Amino acid sequence: MRSRGRWFAGVVALSTILCVGCFSFAVDYSSVTALLQPQSGAVAEIIELLDHGEEADARELLDELHEAVVQTRAMLTGTRFSGTAEMLTDPFTLPAGTYRVTVRAEGFVAVEAMSVADPGDSELLFSLSMDAATDGASTMYRSNGERIMLEFTNITAPYELWFEEIS
């Protein structure tokens, strides 16, 4: 009888740990769907515009759809960041490759990528003045697959930044 009680207590403890672990890894899909929802009819609308010879309008919608897809992918992979104040991100691994890094902000913003293994090894991604990135500013970043952290400084307004793998 005593071993059955220990077994039951062990099962309850393990189940609790697994449930808490599963919920802690869950993605908040509401922000993802908020990005994609406005694009739900974009493909049909793009096709209709092309059928009517409105190529410029179709390209504009295609660009909006592309940005929504890129930002959604960045959210799902943990490579999209936003905030309103200076911060240092948690370490994350950016798979080896070449990335377009885009920042959007109405105020000042500076962003530096730092190697976790060697914090002295850093790269300034952005140092932008007021209104320089209201429509977005981009730069290229090559990752060797190591863990990095991003430091956001000189923040004067809300910002968002995301990585897009291009090779």
C-alpha positions in Angstrom: 0.0 0.0 0.0 2.8 2.3 0.9 4.6 1.9 -2.5 1.3 2.6 -4.4 1.0 5.9 -2.6 4.6 6.9 -3.5 3.9 5.8 -7.1 0.8 7.9 -7.2 2.5 10.9 -5.7 5.3 10.5 -8.3 2.8 10.4 -11.2 1.0 13.5 -9.9 4.3 15.4 -9.6 5.5 14.3 -13.0 2.2 15.3 -14.6 2.2 18.7 -13.0 5.8 19.3 -14.2 4.9 18.3 -17.7 1.7 20.4 -17.8 3.6 23.5 -16.5 6.4 22.8 -19.1 3.9 22.5 -22.0 2.2 25.8 -21.1 5.4 27.7 -20.6 6.5 26.8 -24.2 3.1 27.7 -25.7 3.2 30.6 -28.2 0.8 33.4 -27.9 -0.9 33.0 -31.2 -3.2 36.0 -30.8 -0.4 38.4 -31.8 0.4 36.2 -34.7 -3.2 36.1 -36.0 -3.4 39.8 -35.5 -0.6 40.2 -38.0 -2.1 37.8 -40.5 -5.9 38.6 -40.2 -5.8 41.8 -42.2 -4.1 39.8 -45.0 -6.7 37.0 -45.2 -8.1 38.1 -48.6 -4.8 39.6 -50.0 -4.1 36.9 -52.5 -7.5 37.0 -54.1 -7.3 40.8 -54.2 -3.9 40.7 -55.8 -5.1 38.3 -58.5 -8.1 40.6 -59.1 -5.9 43.6 -59.5 -3.6 41.8 -61.9 -6.6 40.6 -63.9 -7.6 44.3 -64.3 -4.0 45.4 -65.2 -3.4 47.3 -62.0 0.1 46.0 -61.5 1.3 48.9 -59.2 -1.6 48.3 -56.8 -1.0 44.6 -56.9 2.7 45.1 -56.1 1.8 47.3 -53.1 -0.5 44.7 -51.7 2.1 42.0 -52.3 4.7 44.0 -50.4 2.2 44.3 -47.4 1.5 40.5 -47.6 5.3 39.8 -47.7 6.0 42.0 -44.6 3.2 40.3 -42.7 4.5 36.8 -43.6 8.1 37.8 -42.7 7.1 39.3 -39.3 4.9 36.3 -38.6 7.8 33.9 -39.3 10.0 36.1 -37.1 7.5 35.9 -34.2 7.2 32.1 -34.5 11.0 31.7 -34.5 11.6 34.2 -31.7 13.5 36.7 -33.9 11.0 39.6 -33.6 11.4 42.1 -30.8 9.5 45.2 -29.8 9.4 47.6 -26.9 9.3 51.1 -25.6 12.4 51.3 -23.5 16.1 50.3 -23.4 16.6 46.6 -23.0 19.0 43.7 -23.4 17.3 40.6 -24.9 17.6 37.1 -23.6 20.3 35.1 -25.4 19.0 33.3 -28.5 20.6 31.3 -31.3 20.3 32.7 -34.7 21.0 29.9 -37.2 23.9 30.4 -39.5 23.0 32.4 -42.6 22.5 35.9 -44.0 19.7 38.0 -42.6 18.0 41.3 -43.4 17.4 43.0 -40.1 14.6 45.6 -40.2 13.8 48.1 -37.5 10.8 50.4 -37.4 10.6 53.3 -34.9 9.4 56.9 -34.8 12.1 58.0 -32.4 15.8 57.5 -31.8 17.0 53.9 -31.7 20.3 52.1 -31.5 20.7 48.4 -31.7 23.9 46.3 -31.1 24.2 42.5 -31.6 26.6 40.9 -29.1 28.1 37.4 -29.0 27.3 35.6 -25.8 30.5 33.6 -25.9 32.6 36.8 -26.4 30.6 40.0 -25.3 33.5 42.1 -26.6 32.6 40.9 -30.1 29.7 43.1 -31.0 28.2 44.7 -34.1 26.3 47.9 -34.3 23.2 47.2 -36.4 21.5 50.6 -36.1 22.1 54.1 -34.7 19.2 56.1 -36.1 18.0 59.6 -35.4 14.4 60.8 -34.9 12.0 59.7 -37.7 14.8 57.9 -39.7 13.0 54.6 -39.5 9.3 55.5 -39.5 8.8 53.4 -42.6 11.5 50.9 -41.6 15.3 50.8 -42.0 17.2 47.6 -42.9 20.7 46.3 -42.7 22.4 43.0 -43.4 23.7 40.6 -40.7 25.7 37.5 -41.1 25.3 34.9 -38.4 27.7 32.0 -37.8 25.0 30.2 -35.7 26.2 31.3 -32.3 24.1 32.6 -29.4 23.7 36.4 -29.4 21.9 39.1 -27.5 20.5 42.4 -28.8 21.0 45.6 -26.8 18.5 48.4 -27.5 19.6 51.8 -26.4 18.8 55.5 -27.0 15.1 54.6 -27.2 12.7 57.5 -27.4 9.6 55.9 -28.9 8.1 52.4 -29.4 10.1 50.2 -31.8 9.9 46.8 -33.5 12.8 44.8 -35.0 12.8 41.5 -36.9 15.2 39.2 -38.7 14.4 37.8 -42.2 16.7 35.0 -43.4 17.7 35.7 -47.0 20.2 32.8 -47.5 
